[in-house]
Amino acid sequence: MGSLLEKLDRTVDSFIAYIEGLPPEELAARAWGPREVLVHLVFWHETFVAALEALLDQREPRLPRGTFAELNAAAVKANAGVAVPELIRRFREAQGRLTELVGRAARGGDATLAVPVKA
């Protein structure tokens, strides 16, 4: 599992570097531009972390409801006023927490824990 997490860490770092390297005008809101992709990734990382935390604490996860398109659109709308550096901070934080939780699951013998992401 470690190599998969390392690959995900590298992918997250690579995407963040890409976003940080863009000129400000490229980060303006538009249909599925780089900013919207970042919001999408932050939303799903945070959702996955919350579900995994609940499962590891033997609680029922509170899963978002709706189609993927609806959930992604709602995430973009909810984060419209959030600055890109804050979104990057949240993405890094969620990735770090995900790594911690996967390690916790593996230590607890839950190496194949299935984690739902939406209702």
PDB file as gemmi writes it, atoms N, CA and C in Angstrom:
CRYST1    1.000    1.000    1.000  90.00  90.00  90.00 P 1                      
ATOM      1  N   MET A   1       0.832  -1.204   0.000  1.00  0.00           N  
ATOM      2  CA  MET A   1       0.000   0.000   0.000  1.00  0.00           C  
ATOM      3  C   MET A   1       0.865   1.252   0.000  1.00  0.00           C  
ATOM      4  N   GLY A   2       2.044   1.182   0.623  1.00  0.00           N  
ATOM      5  CA  GLY A   2       2.917   2.339   0.711  1.00  0.00           C  
ATOM      6  C   GLY A   2       3.247   2.938  -0.646  1.00  0.00           C  
ATOM      7  N   SER A   3       3.525   2.107  -1.631  1.00  0.00           N  
ATOM      8  CA  SER A   3       3.889   2.647  -2.939  1.00  0.00           C  
ATOM      9  C   SER A   3       2.718   3.373  -3.606  1.00  0.00           C  
ATOM     10  N   LEU A   4       1.499   2.910  -3.366  1.00  0.00           N  
ATOM     11  CA  LEU A   4       0.330   3.606  -3.918  1.00  0.00           C  
ATOM     12  C   LEU A   4       0.159   4.972  -3.260  1.00  0.00           C  
ATOM     13  N   LEU A   5       0.349   5.023  -1.956  1.00  0.00           N  
ATOM     14  CA  LEU A   5       0.251   6.306  -1.261  1.00  0.00           C  
ATOM     15  C   LEU A   5       1.370   7.245  -1.689  1.00  0.00           C  
ATOM     16  N   GLU A   6       2.559   6.714  -1.863  1.00  0.00           N  
ATOM     17  CA  GLU A   6       3.672   7.538  -2.331  1.00  0.00           C  
ATOM     18  C   GLU A   6       3.370   8.096  -3.720  1.00  0.00           C  
ATOM     19  N   LYS A   7       2.792   7.275  -4.570  1.00  0.00           N  
ATOM     20  CA  LYS A   7       2.430   7.724  -5.915  1.00  0.00           C  
ATOM     21  C   LYS A   7       1.359   8.816  -5.831  1.00  0.00           C  
ATOM     22  N   LEU A   8       0.380   8.638  -4.957  1.00  0.00           N  
ATOM     23  CA  LEU A   8      -0.658   9.655  -4.789  1.00  0.00           C  
ATOM     24  C   LEU A   8      -0.044  10.936  -4.235  1.00  0.00           C  
ATOM     25  N   ASP A   9       0.855  10.822  -3.261  1.00  0.00           N  
ATOM     26  CA  ASP A   9       1.546  12.007  -2.724  1.00  0.00           C  
ATOM     27  C   ASP A   9       2.259  12.763  -3.845  1.00  0.00           C  
ATOM     28  N   ARG A  10       2.986  12.040  -4.684  1.00  0.00           N  
ATOM     29  CA  ARG A  10       3.716  12.676  -5.783  1.00  0.00           C  
ATOM     30  C   ARG A  10       2.755  13.332  -6.776  1.00  0.00           C  
ATOM     31  N   THR A  11       1.633  12.674  -7.031  1.00  0.00           N  
ATOM     32  CA  THR A  11       0.646  13.222  -7.965  1.00  0.00           C  
ATOM     33  C   THR A  11       0.032  14.499  -7.399  1.00  0.00           C  
ATOM     34  N   VAL A  12      -0.310  14.490  -6.125  1.00  0.00           N  
ATOM     35  CA  VAL A  12      -0.852  15.691  -5.473  1.00  0.00           C  
ATOM     36  C   VAL A  12       0.178  16.814  -5.538  1.00  0.00           C  
ATOM     37  N   ASP A  13       1.426  16.512  -5.188  1.00  0.00           N  
ATOM     38  CA  ASP A  13       2.485  17.524  -5.234  1.00  0.00           C  
ATOM     39  C   ASP A  13       2.666  18.072  -6.647  1.00  0.00           C  
ATOM     40  N   SER A  14       2.631  17.202  -7.630  1.00  0.00           N  
ATOM     41  CA  SER A  14       2.794  17.609  -9.019  1.00  0.00           C  
ATOM     42  C   SER A  14       1.650  18.518  -9.463  1.00  0.00           C  
ATOM     43  N   PHE A  15       0.426  18.166  -9.103  1.00  0.00           N  
ATOM     44  CA  PHE A  15      -0.719  18.991  -9.486  1.00  0.00           C  
ATOM     45  C   PHE A  15      -0.644  20.352  -8.796  1.00  0.00           C  
ATOM     46  N   ILE A  16      -0.270  20.363  -7.526  1.00  0.00           N  
ATOM     47  CA  ILE A  16      -0.142  21.636  -6.805  1.00  0.00           C  
ATOM     48  C   ILE A  16       0.930  22.504  -7.454  1.00  0.00           C  
ATOM     49  N   ALA A  17       2.051  21.918  -7.819  1.00  0.00           N  
ATOM     50  CA  ALA A  17       3.109  22.675  -8.493  1.00  0.00           C  
ATOM     51  C   ALA A  17       2.602  23.252  -9.803  1.00  0.00           C  
ATOM     52  N   TYR A  18       1.812  22.478 -10.527  1.00  0.00           N  
ATOM     53  CA  TYR A  18       1.216  22.958 -11.784  1.00  0.00           C  
ATOM     54  C   TYR A  18       0.331  24.176 -11.511  1.00  0.00           C  
ATOM     55  N   ILE A  19      -0.553  24.062 -10.527  1.00  0.00           N  
ATOM     56  CA  ILE A  19      -1.469  25.164 -10.189  1.00  0.00           C  
ATOM     57  C   ILE A  19      -0.684  26.395  -9.756  1.00  0.00           C  
ATOM     58  N   GLU A  20       0.321  26.192  -8.905  1.00  0.00           N  
ATOM     59  CA  GLU A  20       1.111  27.326  -8.415  1.00  0.00           C  
ATOM     60  C   GLU A  20       1.910  27.998  -9.542  1.00  0.00           C  
ATOM     61  N   GLY A  21       2.196  27.283 -10.593  1.00  0.00           N  
ATOM     62  CA  GLY A  21       2.953  27.827 -11.709  1.00  0.00           C  
ATOM     63  C   GLY A  21       2.116  28.558 -12.740  1.00  0.00           C  
ATOM     64  N   LEU A  22       0.808  28.493 -12.598  1.00  0.00           N  
ATOM     65  CA  LEU A  22      -0.069  29.160 -13.568  1.00  0.00           C  
ATOM     66  C   LEU A  22      -0.142  30.657 -13.311  1.00  0.00           C  
ATOM     67  N   PRO A  23      -0.238  31.448 -14.376  1.00  0.00           N  
ATOM     68  CA  PRO A  23      -0.468  32.881 -14.185  1.00  0.00           C  
ATOM     69  C   PRO A  23      -1.881  33.093 -13.624  1.00  0.00           C  
ATOM     70  N   PRO A  24      -2.076  34.156 -12.853  1.00  0.00           N  
ATOM     71  CA  PRO A  24      -3.377  34.391 -12.207  1.00  0.00           C  
ATOM     72  C   PRO A  24      -4.575  34.331 -13.144  1.00  0.00           C  
ATOM     73  N   GLU A  25      -4.416  34.825 -14.370  1.00  0.00           N  
ATOM     74  CA  GLU A  25      -5.566  34.822 -15.284  1.00  0.00           C  
ATOM     75  C   GLU A  25      -6.018  33.413 -15.651  1.00  0.00           C  
ATOM     76  N   GLU A  26      -5.119  32.447 -15.572  1.00  0.00           N  
ATOM     77  CA  GLU A  26      -5.488  31.051 -15.849  1.00  0.00           C  
ATOM     78  C   GLU A  26      -6.330  30.444 -14.728  1.00  0.00           C  
ATOM     79  N   LEU A  27      -6.300  31.076 -13.559  1.00  0.00           N  
ATOM     80  CA  LEU A  27      -7.039  30.556 -12.408  1.00  0.00           C  
ATOM     81  C   LEU A  27      -8.392  31.237 -12.224  1.00  0.00           C  
ATOM     82  N   ALA A  28      -8.776  32.055 -13.187  1.00  0.00           N  
ATOM     83  CA  ALA A  28     -10.097  32.680 -13.138  1.00  0.00           C  
ATOM     84  C   ALA A  28     -11.165  31.602 -13.260  1.00  0.00           C  
ATOM     85  N   ALA A  29     -12.290  31.844 -12.620  1.00  0.00           N  
ATOM     86  CA  ALA A  29     -13.385  30.878 -12.652  1.00  0.00           C  
ATOM     87  C   ALA A  29     -13.900  30.690 -14.072  1.00  0.00           C  
ATOM     88  N   ARG A  30     -14.051  29.429 -14.450  1.00  0.00           N  
ATOM     89  CA  ARG A  30     -14.655  29.069 -15.738  1.00  0.00           C  
ATOM     90  C   ARG A  30     -15.040  27.592 -15.664  1.00  0.00           C  
ATOM     91  N   ALA A  31     -15.808  27.157 -16.608  1.00  0.00           N  
ATOM     92  CA  ALA A  31     -16.263  25.760 -16.596  1.00  0.00           C  
ATOM     93  C   ALA A  31     -15.064  24.817 -16.697  1.00  0.00           C  
ATOM     94  N   TRP A  32     -14.827  24.087 -15.643  1.00  0.00           N  
ATOM     95  CA  TRP A  32     -13.770  23.075 -15.564  1.00  0.00           C  
ATOM     96  C   TRP A  32     -12.386  23.580 -15.944  1.00  0.00           C  
ATOM     97  N   GLY A  33     -12.073  24.787 -15.473  1.00  0.00           N  
ATOM     98  CA  GLY A  33     -10.721  25.292 -15.592  1.00  0.00           C  
ATOM     99  C   GLY A  33      -9.867  24.714 -14.467  1.00  0.00           C  
ATOM    100  N   PRO A  34      -8.610  25.085 -14.394  1.00  0.00           N  
ATOM    101  CA  PRO A  34      -7.722  24.544 -13.354  1.00  0.00           C  
ATOM    102  C   PRO A  34      -8.228  24.780 -11.928  1.00  0.00           C  
ATOM    103  N   ARG A  35      -8.833  25.951 -11.689  1.00  0.00           N  
ATOM    104  CA  ARG A  35      -9.337  26.238 -10.347  1.00  0.00           C  
ATOM    105  C   ARG A  35     -10.470  25.278  -9.981  1.00  0.00           C  
ATOM    106  N   GLU A  36     -11.355  25.028 -10.926  1.00  0.00           N  
ATOM    107  CA  GLU A  36     -12.489  24.136 -10.660  1.00  0.00           C  
ATOM    108  C   GLU A  36     -12.016  22.697 -10.449  1.00  0.00           C  
ATOM    109  N   VAL A  37     -10.988  22.292 -11.165  1.00  0.00           N  
ATOM    110  CA  VAL A  37     -10.426  20.955 -10.959  1.00  0.00           C  
ATOM    111  C   VAL A  37      -9.823  20.868  -9.553  1.00  0.00           C  
ATOM    112  N   LEU A  38      -9.127  21.921  -9.131  1.00  0.00           N  
ATOM    113  CA  LEU A  38      -8.573  21.952  -7.768  1.00  0.00           C  
ATOM    114  C   LEU A  38      -9.685  21.842  -6.729  1.00  0.00           C  
ATOM    115  N   VAL A  39     -10.759  22.616  -6.901  1.00  0.00           N  
ATOM    116  CA  VAL A  39     -11.896  22.540  -5.965  1.00  0.00           C  
ATOM    117  C   VAL A  39     -12.453  21.121  -5.933  1.00  0.00           C  
ATOM    118  N   HIS A  40     -12.623  20.526  -7.087  1.00  0.00           N  
ATOM    119  CA  HIS A  40     -13.122  19.155  -7.198  1.00  0.00           C  
ATOM    120  C   HIS A  40     -12.233  18.198  -6.392  1.00  0.00           C  
ATOM    121  N   LEU A  41     -10.946  18.288  -6.575  1.00  0.00           N  
ATOM    122  CA  LEU A  41     -10.017  17.392  -5.876  1.00  0.00           C  
ATOM    123  C   LEU A  41     -10.030  17.630  -4.373  1.00  0.00           C  
ATOM    124  N   VAL A  42     -10.100  18.885  -3.956  1.00  0.00           N  
ATOM    125  CA  VAL A  42     -10.175  19.199  -2.520  1.00  0.00           C  
ATOM    126  C   VAL A  42     -11.455  18.607  -1.931  1.00  0.00           C  
ATOM    127  N   PHE A  43     -12.574  18.843  -2.591  1.00  0.00           N  
ATOM    128  CA  PHE A  43     -13.857  18.332  -2.093  1.00  0.00           C  
ATOM    129  C   PHE A  43     -13.821  16.816  -1.910  1.00  0.00           C  
ATOM    130  N   TRP A  44     -13.361  16.100  -2.925  1.00  0.00           N  
ATOM    131  CA  TRP A  44     -13.387  14.641  -2.833  1.00  0.00           C  
ATOM    132  C   TRP A  44     -12.337  14.103  -1.863  1.00  0.00           C  
ATOM    133  N   HIS A  45     -11.201  14.743  -1.772  1.00  0.00           N  
ATOM    134  CA  HIS A  45     -10.208  14.327  -0.771  1.00  0.00           C  
ATOM    135  C   HIS A  45     -10.794  14.508   0.631  1.00  0.00           C  
ATOM    136  N   GLU A  46     -11.384  15.671   0.899  1.00  0.00           N  
ATOM    137  CA  GLU A  46     -11.959  15.922   2.219  1.00  0.00           C  
ATOM    138  C   GLU A  46     -13.118  14.970   2.509  1.00  0.00           C  
ATOM    139  N   THR A  47     -13.928  14.674   1.508  1.00  0.00           N  
ATOM    140  CA  THR A  47     -15.038  13.734   1.670  1.00  0.00           C  
ATOM    141  C   THR A  47     -14.521  12.338   1.993  1.00  0.00           C  
ATOM    142  N   PHE A  48     -13.498  11.906   1.278  1.00  0.00           N  
ATOM    143  CA  PHE A  48     -12.915  10.584   1.494  1.00  0.00           C  
ATOM    144  C   PHE A  48     -12.297  10.500   2.886  1.00  0.00           C  
ATOM    145  N   VAL A  49     -11.593  11.538   3.304  1.00  0.00           N  
ATOM    146  CA  VAL A  49     -10.980  11.564   4.638  1.00  0.00           C  
ATOM    147  C   VAL A  49     -12.059  11.463   5.717  1.00  0.00           C  
ATOM    148  N   ALA A  50     -13.124  12.233   5.593  1.00  0.00           N  
ATOM    149  CA  ALA A  50     -14.206  12.196   6.586  1.00  0.00           C  
ATOM    150  C   ALA A  50     -14.835  10.810   6.662  1.00  0.00           C  
ATOM    151  N   ALA A  51     -15.056  10.176   5.519  1.00  0.00           N  
ATOM    152  CA  ALA A  51     -15.641   8.828   5.508  1.00  0.00           C  
ATOM    153  C   ALA A  51     -14.694   7.824   6.141  1.00  0.00           C  
ATOM    154  N   LEU A  52     -13.424   7.917   5.825  1.00  0.00           N  
ATOM    155  CA  LEU A  52     -12.444   6.988   6.394  1.00  0.00           C  
ATOM    156  C   LEU A  52     -12.300   7.187   7.900  1.00  0.00           C  
ATOM    157  N   GLU A  53     -12.306   8.429   8.346  1.00  0.00           N  
ATOM    158  CA  GLU A  53     -12.254   8.700   9.791  1.00  0.00           C  
ATOM    159  C   GLU A  53     -13.439   8.057  10.504  1.00  0.00           C  
ATOM    160  N   ALA A  54     -14.615   8.229   9.936  1.00  0.00           N  
ATOM    161  CA  ALA A  54     -15.817   7.651  10.550  1.00  0.00           C  
ATOM    162  C   ALA A  54     -15.720   6.129  10.606  1.00  0.00           C  
ATOM    163  N   LEU A  55     -15.346   5.515   9.521  1.00  0.00           N  
ATOM    164  CA  LEU A  55     -15.254   4.056   9.499  1.00  0.00           C  
ATOM    165  C   LEU A  55     -14.228   3.533  10.502  1.00  0.00           C  
ATOM    166  N   LEU A  56     -13.093   4.194  10.580  1.00  0.00           N  
ATOM    167  CA  LEU A  56     -12.062   3.743  11.523  1.00  0.00           C  
ATOM    168  C   LEU A  56     -12.474   3.967  12.966  1.00  0.00           C  
ATOM    169  N   ASP A  57     -13.350   4.938  13.200  1.00  0.00           N  
ATOM    170  CA  ASP A  57     -13.889   5.183  14.545  1.00  0.00           C  
ATOM    171  C   ASP A  57     -15.179   4.405  14.781  1.00  0.00           C  
ATOM    172  N   GLN A  58     -15.500   3.504  13.860  1.00  0.00           N  
ATOM    173  CA  GLN A  58     -16.687   2.656  13.921  1.00  0.00           C  
ATOM    174  C   GLN A  58     -17.979   3.474  14.008  1.00  0.00           C  
ATOM    175  N   ARG A  59     -18.003   4.534  13.208  1.00  0.00           N  
ATOM    176  CA  ARG A  59     -19.194   5.363  13.057  1.00  0.00           C  
ATOM    177  C   ARG A  59     -19.678   5.254  11.618  1.00  0.00           C  
ATOM    178  N   GLU A  60     -20.938   5.539  11.414  1.00  0.00           N  
ATOM    179  CA  GLU A  60     -21.499   5.569  10.062  1.00  0.00           C  
ATOM    180  C   GLU A  60     -21.050   6.862   9.386  1.00  0.00           C  
ATOM    181  N   PRO A  61     -20.415   6.771   8.224  1.00  0.00           N  
ATOM    182  CA  PRO A  61     -19.987   8.011   7.557  1.00  0.00           C  
ATOM    183  C   PRO A  61     -21.179   8.813   7.046  1.00  0.00           C  
ATOM    184  N   ARG A  62     -21.071  10.143   7.115  1.00  0.00           N  
ATOM    185  CA  ARG A  62     -22.092  11.031   6.556  1.00  0.00           C  
ATOM    186  C   ARG A  62     -21.687  11.311   5.118  1.00  0.00           C  
ATOM    187  N   LEU A  63     -22.356  10.670   4.208  1.00  0.00           N  
ATOM    188  CA  LEU A  63     -21.987  10.742   2.803  1.00  0.00           C  
ATOM    189  C   LEU A  63     -22.816  11.779   2.071  1.00  0.00           C  
ATOM    190  N   PRO A  64     -22.182  12.501   1.146  1.00  0.00           N  
ATOM    191  CA  PRO A  64     -22.953  13.463   0.351  1.00  0.00           C  
ATOM    192  C   PRO A  64     -23.933  12.743  -0.563  1.00  0.00           C  
ATOM    193  N   ARG A  65     -25.043  13.408  -0.834  1.00  0.00           N  
ATOM    194  CA  ARG A  65     -26.076  12.837  -1.698  1.00  0.00           C  
ATOM    195  C   ARG A  65     -26.193  13.652  -2.973  1.00  0.00           C  
ATOM    196  N   GLY A  66     -26.462  12.952  -4.053  1.00  0.00           N  
ATOM    197  CA  GLY A  66     -26.629  13.593  -5.347  1.00  0.00           C  
ATOM    198  C   GLY A  66     -25.759  12.919  -6.377  1.00  0.00           C  
ATOM    199  N   THR A  67     -25.905  13.363  -7.600  1.00  0.00           N  
ATOM    200  CA  THR A  67     -25.055  12.827  -8.650  1.00  0.00           C  
ATOM    201  C   THR A  67     -23.662  13.433  -8.516  1.00  0.00           C  
ATOM    202  N   PHE A  68     -22.682  12.816  -9.149  1.00  0.00           N  
ATOM    203  CA  PHE A  68     -21.344  13.384  -9.115  1.00  0.00           C  
ATOM    204  C   PHE A  68     -21.333  14.790  -9.708  1.00  0.00           C  
ATOM    205  N   ALA A  69     -22.077  14.992 -10.791  1.00  0.00           N  
ATOM    206  CA  ALA A  69     -22.142  16.315 -11.412  1.00  0.00           C  
ATOM    207  C   ALA A  69     -22.734  17.347 -10.452  1.00  0.00           C  
ATOM    208  N   GLU A  70     -23.795  16.974  -9.741  1.00  0.00           N  
ATOM    209  CA  GLU A  70     -24.415  17.888  -8.771  1.00  0.00           C  
ATOM    210  C   GLU A  70     -23.461  18.209  -7.625  1.00  0.00           C  
ATOM    211  N   LEU A  71     -22.800  17.192  -7.118  1.00  0.00           N  
ATOM    212  CA  LEU A  71     -21.878  17.394  -5.998  1.00  0.00           C  
ATOM    213  C   LEU A  71     -20.693  18.255  -6.409  1.00  0.00           C  
ATOM    214  N   ASN A  72     -20.154  17.997  -7.587  1.00  0.00           N  
ATOM    215  CA  ASN A  72     -19.033  18.810  -8.070  1.00  0.00           C  
ATOM    216  C   ASN A  72     -19.457  20.262  -8.282  1.00  0.00           C  
ATOM    217  N   ALA A  73     -20.634  20.478  -8.860  1.00  0.00           N  
ATOM    218  CA  ALA A  73     -21.132  21.836  -9.074  1.00  0.00           C  
ATOM    219  C   ALA A  73     -21.354  22.549  -7.738  1.00  0.00           C  
ATOM    220  N   ALA A  74     -21.893  21.841  -6.762  1.00  0.00           N  
ATOM    221  CA  ALA A  74     -22.114  22.429  -5.433  1.00  0.00           C  
ATOM    222  C   ALA A  74     -20.782  22.781  -4.770  1.00  0.00           C  
ATOM    223  N   ALA A  75     -19.783  21.934  -4.936  1.00  0.00           N  
ATOM    224  CA  ALA A  75     -18.459  22.207  -4.360  1.00  0.00           C  
ATOM    225  C   ALA A  75     -17.852  23.456  -4.983  1.00  0.00           C  
ATOM    226  N   VAL A  76     -17.962  23.588  -6.298  1.00  0.00           N  
ATOM    227  CA  VAL A  76     -17.424  24.766  -6.984  1.00  0.00           C  
ATOM    228  C   VAL A  76     -18.148  26.019  -6.487  1.00  0.00           C  
ATOM    229  N   LYS A  77     -19.462  25.940  -6.372  1.00  0.00           N  
ATOM    230  CA  LYS A  77     -20.244  27.092  -5.901  1.00  0.00           C  
ATOM    231  C   LYS A  77     -19.885  27.451  -4.460  1.00  0.00           C  
ATOM    232  N   ALA A  78     -19.784  26.449  -3.602  1.00  0.00           N  
ATOM    233  CA  ALA A  78     -19.484  26.681  -2.180  1.00  0.00           C  
ATOM    234  C   ALA A  78     -18.088  27.256  -1.969  1.00  0.00           C  
ATOM    235  N   ASN A  79     -17.173  26.986  -2.894  1.00  0.00           N  
ATOM    236  CA  ASN A  79     -15.798  27.445  -2.749  1.00  0.00           C  
ATOM    237  C   ASN A  79     -15.453  28.604  -3.675  1.00  0.00           C  
ATOM    238  N   ALA A  80     -16.471  29.248  -4.235  1.00  0.00           N  
ATOM    239  CA  ALA A  80     -16.248  30.328  -5.202  1.00  0.00           C  
ATOM    240  C   ALA A  80     -15.402  31.459  -4.621  1.00  0.00           C  
ATOM    241  N   GLY A  81     -15.567  31.759  -3.353  1.00  0.00           N  
ATOM    242  CA  GLY A  81     -14.821  32.866  -2.743  1.00  0.00           C  
ATOM    243  C   GLY A  81     -13.540  32.452  -2.050  1.00  0.00           C  
ATOM    244  N   VAL A  82     -13.186  31.180  -2.125  1.00  0.00           N  
ATOM    245  CA  VAL A  82     -11.991  30.692  -1.441  1.00  0.00           C  
ATOM    246  C   VAL A  82     -10.776  30.906  -2.338  1.00  0.00           C  
ATOM    247  N   ALA A  83      -9.753  31.520  -1.780  1.00  0.00           N  
ATOM    248  CA  ALA A  83      -8.531  31.802  -2.540  1.00  0.00           C  
ATOM    249  C   ALA A  83      -7.783  30.510  -2.868  1.00  0.00           C  
ATOM    250  N   VAL A  84      -7.102  30.518  -3.989  1.00  0.00           N  
ATOM    251  CA  VAL A  84      -6.345  29.341  -4.429  1.00  0.00           C  
ATOM    252  C   VAL A  84      -5.333  28.875  -3.380  1.00  0.00           C  
ATOM    253  N   PRO A  85      -4.571  29.771  -2.735  1.00  0.00           N  
ATOM    254  CA  PRO A  85      -3.638  29.279  -1.708  1.00  0.00           C  
ATOM    255  C   PRO A  85      -4.331  28.519  -0.571  1.00  0.00           C  
ATOM    256  N   GLU A  86      -5.538  28.946  -0.215  1.00  0.00           N  
ATOM    257  CA  GLU A  86      -6.289  28.238   0.825  1.00  0.00           C  
ATOM    258  C   GLU A  86      -6.740  26.874   0.320  1.00  0.00           C  
ATOM    259  N   LEU A  87      -7.174  26.786  -0.920  1.00  0.00           N  
ATOM    260  CA  LEU A  87      -7.551  25.495  -1.497  1.00  0.00           C  
ATOM    261  C   LEU A  87      -6.351  24.547  -1.531  1.00  0.00           C  
ATOM    262  N   ILE A  88      -5.189  25.075  -1.885  1.00  0.00           N  
ATOM    263  CA  ILE A  88      -3.973  24.256  -1.902  1.00  0.00           C  
ATOM    264  C   ILE A  88      -3.646  23.771  -0.497  1.00  0.00           C  
ATOM    265  N   ARG A  89      -3.755  24.654   0.495  1.00  0.00           N  
ATOM    266  CA  ARG A  89      -3.497  24.264   1.890  1.00  0.00           C  
ATOM    267  C   ARG A  89      -4.420  23.129   2.307  1.00  0.00           C  
ATOM    268  N   ARG A  90      -5.702  23.258   1.966  1.00  0.00           N  
ATOM    269  CA  ARG A  90      -6.676  22.215   2.318  1.00  0.00           C  
ATOM    270  C   ARG A  90      -6.379  20.908   1.596  1.00  0.00           C  
ATOM    271  N   PHE A  91      -5.958  20.987   0.346  1.00  0.00           N  
ATOM    272  CA  PHE A  91      -5.631  19.786  -0.424  1.00  0.00           C  
ATOM    273  C   PHE A  91      -4.450  19.058   0.216  1.00  0.00           C  
ATOM    274  N   ARG A  92      -3.411  19.819   0.558  1.00  0.00           N  
ATOM    275  CA  ARG A  92      -2.243  19.212   1.223  1.00  0.00           C  
ATOM    276  C   ARG A  92      -2.636  18.600   2.564  1.00  0.00           C  
ATOM    277  N   GLU A  93      -3.440  19.326   3.321  1.00  0.00           N  
ATOM    278  CA  GLU A  93      -3.881  18.837   4.626  1.00  0.00           C  
ATOM    279  C   GLU A  93      -4.684  17.545   4.481  1.00  0.00           C  
ATOM    280  N   ALA A  94      -5.598  17.506   3.538  1.00  0.00           N  
ATOM    281  CA  ALA A  94      -6.405  16.301   3.317  1.00  0.00           C  
ATOM    282  C   ALA A  94      -5.534  15.127   2.877  1.00  0.00           C  
ATOM    283  N   GLN A  95      -4.563  15.393   2.006  1.00  0.00           N  
ATOM    284  CA  GLN A  95      -3.669  14.324   1.571  1.00  0.00           C  
ATOM    285  C   GLN A  95      -2.841  13.792   2.741  1.00  0.00           C  
ATOM    286  N   GLY A  96      -2.351  14.687   3.583  1.00  0.00           N  
ATOM    287  CA  GLY A  96      -1.597  14.255   4.762  1.00  0.00           C  
ATOM    288  C   GLY A  96      -2.452  13.428   5.703  1.00  0.00           C  
ATOM    289  N   ARG A  97      -3.662  13.864   5.918  1.00  0.00           N  
ATOM    290  CA  ARG A  97      -4.576  13.133   6.800  1.00  0.00           C  
ATOM    291  C   ARG A  97      -4.928  11.781   6.189  1.00  0.00           C  
ATOM    292  N   LEU A  98      -5.123  11.728   4.893  1.00  0.00           N  
ATOM    293  CA  LEU A  98      -5.412  10.469   4.212  1.00  0.00           C  
ATOM    294  C   LEU A  98      -4.268   9.476   4.431  1.00  0.00           C  
ATOM    295  N   THR A  99      -3.048   9.950   4.291  1.00  0.00           N  
ATOM    296  CA  THR A  99      -1.883   9.093   4.503  1.00  0.00           C  
ATOM    297  C   THR A  99      -1.867   8.550   5.935  1.00  0.00           C  
ATOM    298  N   GLU A 100      -2.138   9.418   6.907  1.00  0.00           N  
ATOM    299  CA  GLU A 100      -2.197   8.987   8.310  1.00  0.00           C  
ATOM    300  C   GLU A 100      -3.269   7.924   8.526  1.00  0.00           C  
ATOM    301  N   LEU A 101      -4.436   8.153   7.959  1.00  0.00           N  
ATOM    302  CA  LEU A 101      -5.561   7.231   8.167  1.00  0.00           C  
ATOM    303  C   LEU A 101      -5.324   5.884   7.504  1.00  0.00           C  
ATOM    304  N   VAL A 102      -4.728   5.885   6.326  1.00  0.00           N  
ATOM    305  CA  VAL A 102      -4.427   4.613   5.667  1.00  0.00           C  
ATOM    306  C   VAL A 102      -3.414   3.838   6.493  1.00  0.00           C  
ATOM    307  N   GLY A 103      -2.437   4.536   7.053  1.00  0.00           N  
ATOM    308  CA  GLY A 103      -1.484   3.882   7.946  1.00  0.00           C  
ATOM    309  C   GLY A 103      -2.164   3.311   9.170  1.00  0.00           C  
ATOM    310  N   ARG A 104      -3.079   4.062   9.741  1.00  0.00           N  
ATOM    311  CA  ARG A 104      -3.849   3.585  10.900  1.00  0.00           C  
ATOM    312  C   ARG A 104      -4.666   2.352  10.543  1.00  0.00           C  
ATOM    313  N   ALA A 105      -5.298   2.379   9.379  1.00  0.00           N  
ATOM    314  CA  ALA A 105      -6.104   1.234   8.943  1.00  0.00           C  
ATOM    315  C   ALA A 105      -5.218   0.010   8.761  1.00  0.00           C  
ATOM    316  N   ALA A 106      -4.057   0.189   8.152  1.00  0.00           N  
ATOM    317  CA  ALA A 106      -3.148  -0.936   7.920  1.00  0.00           C  
ATOM    318  C   ALA A 106      -2.647  -1.518   9.236  1.00  0.00           C  
ATOM    319  N   ARG A 107      -2.325  -0.650  10.191  1.00  0.00           N  
ATOM    320  CA  ARG A 107      -1.866  -1.134  11.505  1.00  0.00           C  
ATOM    321  C   ARG A 107      -2.969  -1.889  12.230  1.00  0.00           C  
ATOM    322  N   GLY A 108      -4.224  -1.502  11.950  1.00  0.00           N  
ATOM    323  CA  GLY A 108      -5.363  -2.158  12.584  1.00  0.00           C  
ATOM    324  C   GLY A 108      -5.841  -3.390  11.841  1.00  0.00           C  
ATOM    325  N   GLY A 109      -5.161  -3.741  10.776  1.00  0.00           N  
ATOM    326  CA  GLY A 109      -5.535  -4.928  10.009  1.00  0.00           C  
ATOM    327  C   GLY A 109      -6.601  -4.689   8.969  1.00  0.00           C  
ATOM    328  N   ASP A 110      -6.936  -3.420   8.704  1.00  0.00           N  
ATOM    329  CA  ASP A 110      -7.980  -3.081   7.726  1.00  0.00           C  
ATOM    330  C   ASP A 110      -7.376  -2.710   6.374  1.00  0.00           C  
ATOM    331  N   ALA A 111      -6.476  -3.529   5.882  1.00  0.00           N  
ATOM    332  CA  ALA A 111      -5.776  -3.208   4.632  1.00  0.00           C  
ATOM    333  C   ALA A 111      -6.705  -3.169   3.423  1.00  0.00           C  
ATOM    334  N   THR A 112      -7.870  -3.794   3.501  1.00  0.00           N  
ATOM    335  CA  THR A 112      -8.792  -3.811   2.365  1.00  0.00           C  
ATOM    336  C   THR A 112     -10.120  -3.143   2.708  1.00  0.00           C  
ATOM    337  N   LEU A 113     -10.083  -2.161   3.579  1.00  0.00           N  
ATOM    338  CA  LEU A 113     -11.273  -1.440   4.004  1.00  0.00           C  
ATOM    339  C   LEU A 113     -11.909  -0.729   2.809  1.00  0.00           C  
ATOM    340  N   ALA A 114     -13.188  -1.002   2.554  1.00  0.00           N  
ATOM    341  CA  ALA A 114     -13.926  -0.337   1.485  1.00  0.00           C  
ATOM    342  C   ALA A 114     -14.518   0.948   2.020  1.00  0.00           C  
ATOM    343  N   VAL A 115     -14.238   2.051   1.343  1.00  0.00           N  
ATOM    344  CA  VAL A 115     -14.676   3.354   1.826  1.00  0.00           C  
ATOM    345  C   VAL A 115     -15.640   3.959   0.820  1.00  0.00           C  
ATOM    346  N   PRO A 116     -16.929   4.105   1.194  1.00  0.00           N  
ATOM    347  CA  PRO A 116     -17.892   4.742   0.291  1.00  0.00           C  
ATOM    348  C   PRO A 116     -17.622   6.239   0.234  1.00  0.00           C  
ATOM    349  N   VAL A 117     -17.962   6.882  -0.885  1.00  0.00           N  
ATOM    350  CA  VAL A 117     -17.733   8.322  -0.994  1.00  0.00           C  
ATOM    351  C   VAL A 117     -18.993   9.143  -1.185  1.00  0.00           C  
ATOM    352  N   LYS A 118     -20.092   8.500  -1.585  1.00  0.00           N  
ATOM    353  CA  LYS A 118     -21.351   9.227  -1.693  1.00  0.00           C  
ATOM    354  C   LYS A 118     -22.508   8.257  -1.479  1.00  0.00           C  
ATOM    355  N   ALA A 119     -23.643   8.856  -1.050  1.00  0.00           N  
ATOM    356  CA  ALA A 119     -24.817   8.040  -0.797  1.00  0.00           C  
ATOM    357  C   ALA A 119     -25.531   7.734  -2.101  1.00  0.00           C  
TER     358      ALA A 119                                                      
END                                                                             
